[in-house]
Amino acid sequence: MKRVWGHLLAGFTLVAGGLATTSACKHDDSTLFVQDVLEAQPVTAGEQCSFTNDPTQPFISSGVLDIALRSDYSPTYLIGNQSVPEVNSQQLQTETNIITVQGAVVRITDAAGNQLNTFTRLASATVYPSSGSVPGYAPITVTVVDQNTIANDANLQSNVKSGGTTRLVTYVTFFGQTTGGNTIQSDEFEFPVDVCDGCLITFPAADDNPLPSLPQPNCLLAASNSSSSSVPTPCFPGQDFAVECAVCQGIEACHGAVPSGFVEDAGTD
């Protein structure tokens, strides 16, 4: 009889342990979820890029990575916590539904769905629970297209170097813990990114030197253009939004079609 009770107790212990493990890991879209990828607003020299927890701020539905300007794509996501606060003002009880995000698992595929890479990136954000019927929100930035994926994709490199665009599809799942000790993760959020080489660089007429002997476009007048320092620029040059050649002259692609080593004749009008 003692042996039978021993087996039963062992079975109960295993079941209880299994239930504890199951309850400690939550994967449901209604608790931690990805709302949008936020649109980075242009800034002028000296300004800081900033994002808020406002769910009505502008967002984008797809991205662009210009590898002439940067080697990875790192968007800012707005993530939400839809759990209900547990604090009871009538009792001495702490809040257990605050979520501390610790990072994200990323998958990258090509447009046909073939997986190119998968990796984990650490990141941090604190997402508070709902206020009434409104979820708590927080912005968090994470790299979802890495330099190795770009460098190791021969087809992509060949296509973009010839002026084409290659579409990648990213999938991100955020993970973290609640202050109650539960491990939690979000839904997997899909976001397409088009990769190009030089497509986000513009050459306005004000920065161009229209010498008939020069190939076009060029950015020879950028250095003398007094307004270039006040031109609004993307928060992340090379990501999503165009940048004027005048404000990225440290990068070769921003010089335009000007022959290497060209020096303008001092007597030229």
C-alpha positions as CSV (number, residue, x, y, z in Angstrom):
1,M,0.0,0.0,0.0
2,K,2.8,2.4,0.8
3,R,4.3,1.7,-2.6
4,V,1.0,2.5,-4.3
5,W,0.7,5.8,-2.4
6,G,4.3,6.6,-3.3
7,H,3.5,6.2,-7.0
8,L,0.3,8.3,-6.7
9,L,2.2,11.1,-4.9
10,A,4.9,11.1,-7.5
11,G,2.2,11.3,-10.2
12,F,0.5,14.2,-8.5
13,T,3.9,15.9,-8.2
14,L,4.6,15.6,-11.9
15,V,1.1,16.9,-12.8
16,A,1.4,19.8,-10.4
17,G,4.9,20.6,-11.8
18,G,3.5,20.5,-15.3
19,L,0.6,22.8,-14.5
20,A,3.0,25.3,-12.8
21,T,5.2,25.3,-15.9
22,T,2.3,25.8,-18.2
23,S,0.8,28.7,-16.2
24,A,4.2,30.4,-16.1
25,C,4.5,30.8,-19.8
26,K,1.8,32.7,-21.6
27,H,1.5,33.2,-25.3
28,D,-1.7,35.0,-26.2
29,D,-2.2,38.0,-28.5
30,S,-4.6,39.6,-26.0
31,T,-2.0,40.3,-23.3
32,L,1.3,41.4,-24.9
33,F,0.8,42.4,-28.5
34,V,2.5,44.5,-31.3
35,Q,0.3,47.5,-32.4
36,D,2.4,49.1,-35.1
37,V,5.8,50.1,-36.5
38,L,6.1,53.8,-35.7
39,E,6.9,56.5,-38.2
40,A,10.1,58.3,-37.3
41,Q,9.5,62.0,-37.7
42,P,12.2,64.2,-39.4
43,V,14.5,66.2,-37.2
44,T,16.8,69.2,-37.7
45,A,20.4,69.4,-36.5
46,G,20.8,69.0,-32.8
47,E,17.3,67.5,-32.2
48,Q,16.7,64.1,-30.7
49,C,14.5,61.4,-32.3
50,S,11.7,60.6,-29.9
51,F,8.7,58.2,-29.7
52,T,5.9,58.1,-27.2
53,N,3.3,55.6,-25.9
54,D,0.5,57.4,-27.8
55,P,-1.3,54.8,-29.9
56,T,-2.5,57.5,-32.3
57,Q,1.0,58.6,-33.5
58,P,1.9,58.0,-37.1
59,F,2.9,54.5,-38.2
60,I,4.1,52.8,-41.4
61,S,3.0,49.5,-43.0
62,S,6.3,48.6,-44.7
63,G,9.9,49.8,-44.5
64,V,12.9,50.6,-46.8
65,L,16.5,50.0,-46.1
66,D,19.1,51.8,-48.3
67,I,22.4,49.9,-47.9
68,A,24.3,52.8,-49.3
69,L,23.6,54.7,-46.1
70,R,23.3,52.0,-43.4
71,S,23.9,48.2,-42.9
72,D,20.8,47.2,-40.8
73,Y,17.2,48.0,-40.3
74,S,16.0,48.8,-36.8
75,P,12.4,50.0,-36.5
76,T,10.6,51.2,-33.4
77,Y,7.5,49.1,-32.5
78,L,4.6,50.2,-30.3
79,I,3.8,47.3,-28.1
80,G,0.8,47.0,-25.9
81,N,-0.2,45.3,-22.6
82,Q,-3.9,44.5,-22.3
83,S,-3.9,42.9,-18.9
84,V,-6.0,44.4,-16.1
85,P,-4.3,46.0,-13.1
86,E,-4.5,43.9,-9.9
87,V,-3.7,46.6,-7.4
88,N,-6.4,46.9,-4.8
89,S,-6.4,50.1,-2.8
90,Q,-8.2,48.3,0.1
91,Q,-5.5,45.7,0.4
92,L,-1.7,45.6,0.7
93,Q,-1.0,44.1,-2.7
94,T,1.6,45.0,-5.3
95,E,1.0,45.2,-9.1
96,T,1.9,41.9,-10.9
97,N,0.8,42.7,-14.4
98,I,3.5,45.2,-15.4
99,I,5.5,43.6,-18.3
100,T,9.2,44.0,-18.6
101,V,10.2,43.3,-22.2
102,Q,13.7,41.7,-22.4
103,G,14.1,41.2,-26.2
104,A,12.8,39.7,-29.4
105,V,13.1,36.7,-31.6
106,V,13.4,37.6,-35.2
107,R,12.9,35.6,-38.4
108,I,13.7,36.9,-41.9
109,T,12.4,35.4,-45.1
110,D,12.5,36.4,-48.8
111,A,9.4,37.4,-50.6
112,A,8.6,33.7,-51.4
113,G,8.7,32.7,-47.8
114,N,12.2,31.0,-47.8
115,Q,13.9,31.6,-44.4
116,L,17.1,33.5,-44.6
117,N,18.0,34.0,-41.0
118,T,16.7,33.8,-37.4
119,F,18.3,35.4,-34.3
120,T,17.5,36.9,-30.9
121,R,18.1,40.5,-30.0
122,L,18.0,41.9,-26.5
123,A,16.1,45.1,-25.8
124,S,14.2,46.6,-22.9
125,A,10.9,48.3,-22.3
126,T,8.4,48.5,-19.5
127,V,4.7,48.2,-20.5
128,Y,2.1,49.0,-17.9
129,P,-1.3,47.3,-17.8
130,S,-4.5,48.7,-19.1
131,S,-6.1,51.9,-17.8
132,G,-9.8,51.1,-18.0
133,S,-10.4,49.8,-21.5
134,V,-7.2,51.3,-22.9
135,P,-4.2,49.1,-23.1
136,G,-0.8,50.3,-21.8
137,Y,1.7,51.0,-24.5
138,A,5.5,51.5,-24.9
139,P,7.9,52.0,-27.8
140,I,10.8,49.7,-28.3
141,T,13.5,49.6,-31.0
142,V,15.0,46.3,-32.2
143,T,17.1,45.3,-35.2
144,V,15.1,43.1,-37.6
145,V,17.3,43.1,-40.7
146,D,21.0,42.5,-39.7
147,Q,24.2,43.2,-41.6
148,N,25.0,39.5,-42.0
149,T,21.7,38.7,-43.8
150,I,22.3,41.5,-46.3
151,A,26.0,40.6,-46.9
152,N,25.3,36.8,-47.3
153,D,22.4,37.1,-49.8
154,A,24.1,37.0,-53.2
155,N,20.9,37.4,-55.1
156,L,20.0,40.5,-53.1
157,Q,23.4,42.1,-53.5
158,S,23.4,41.5,-57.3
159,N,19.9,42.9,-57.7
160,V,20.3,46.1,-55.6
161,K,23.7,46.9,-57.1
162,S,22.1,47.0,-60.5
163,G,19.5,49.4,-59.3
164,G,16.8,47.0,-58.3
165,T,14.9,46.5,-55.0
166,T,14.6,43.3,-53.0
167,R,11.8,42.6,-50.6
168,L,12.5,40.9,-47.3
169,V,9.8,39.9,-44.8
170,T,10.5,40.2,-41.1
171,Y,8.7,38.5,-38.2
172,V,9.3,39.6,-34.6
173,T,8.1,38.1,-31.3
174,F,8.8,40.0,-28.1
175,F,9.4,38.2,-24.8
176,G,9.7,39.2,-21.2
177,Q,8.4,38.8,-17.7
178,T,5.6,40.2,-15.6
179,T,6.2,41.6,-12.2
180,G,4.3,38.6,-11.0
181,G,7.1,36.3,-12.3
182,N,5.3,34.9,-15.4
183,T,7.2,34.5,-18.6
184,I,5.3,36.0,-21.5
185,Q,5.6,36.6,-25.2
186,S,3.7,38.5,-27.9
187,D,2.1,37.5,-31.1
188,E,4.5,37.2,-34.1
189,F,4.3,40.5,-36.1
190,E,5.0,40.5,-39.8
191,F,6.6,43.5,-41.4
192,P,8.0,43.8,-45.0
193,V,11.3,45.7,-45.7
194,D,12.4,46.7,-49.2
195,V,16.2,46.8,-49.6
196,C,17.9,49.1,-52.2
197,D,21.2,50.8,-52.9
198,G,21.0,54.6,-53.1
199,C,17.2,54.9,-53.5
200,L,16.7,57.1,-50.5
201,I,19.3,59.8,-51.5
202,T,17.9,62.8,-53.3
203,F,19.7,65.5,-55.3
204,P,17.7,68.8,-55.2
205,A,18.5,71.4,-57.8
206,A,19.8,73.7,-55.1
207,D,22.7,71.3,-54.4
208,D,23.4,70.6,-58.1
209,N,26.2,72.2,-60.3
210,P,24.8,72.2,-63.8
211,L,28.1,72.3,-65.6
212,P,27.6,70.6,-69.0
213,S,30.8,68.7,-68.6
214,L,29.5,67.0,-65.4
215,P,27.4,63.9,-65.3
216,Q,24.1,64.3,-63.4
217,P,23.0,64.3,-60.7
218,N,25.8,65.7,-58.5
219,C,26.0,67.4,-55.1
220,L,28.9,69.8,-55.7
221,L,27.1,72.9,-54.3
222,A,26.1,71.1,-51.1
223,A,29.1,72.5,-49.2
224,S,28.2,76.1,-50.1
225,N,24.5,75.7,-49.6
226,S,23.8,77.6,-46.4
227,S,20.4,76.1,-45.9
228,S,21.7,72.5,-45.8
229,S,22.2,72.6,-42.0
230,S,18.6,73.4,-41.4
231,V,17.2,70.7,-43.8
232,P,15.0,68.2,-41.8
233,T,16.6,64.8,-41.9
234,P,15.3,61.3,-41.1
235,C,15.9,60.0,-37.6
236,F,17.8,57.1,-39.1
237,P,19.3,58.1,-42.4
238,G,19.0,55.2,-44.8
239,Q,15.8,53.9,-43.2
240,D,12.3,54.5,-44.6
241,F,12.7,58.2,-45.7
242,A,14.7,60.1,-48.2
243,V,17.7,62.2,-47.2
244,E,19.1,65.2,-49.2
245,C,22.6,64.7,-50.5
246,A,23.7,67.9,-48.8
247,V,23.4,66.4,-45.3
248,C,25.2,63.1,-46.0
249,Q,28.3,64.3,-47.8
250,G,30.5,62.0,-45.7
251,I,29.1,59.0,-47.7
252,E,30.3,58.4,-51.2
253,A,26.8,57.6,-52.6
254,C,25.7,61.2,-51.6
255,H,28.3,62.8,-53.9
256,G,26.2,61.7,-56.9
257,A,27.7,61.1,-60.4
258,V,30.6,63.5,-59.9
259,P,33.8,61.9,-61.1
260,S,36.2,60.8,-58.3
261,G,38.8,63.5,-57.5
262,F,36.9,66.2,-59.6
263,V,38.0,69.8,-58.7
264,E,35.9,72.6,-60.1
265,D,37.9,75.2,-62.1
266,A,38.0,78.4,-60.0
267,G,37.2,80.5,-63.1
268,T,34.1,78.5,-64.0
269,D,30.8,80.2,-63.6
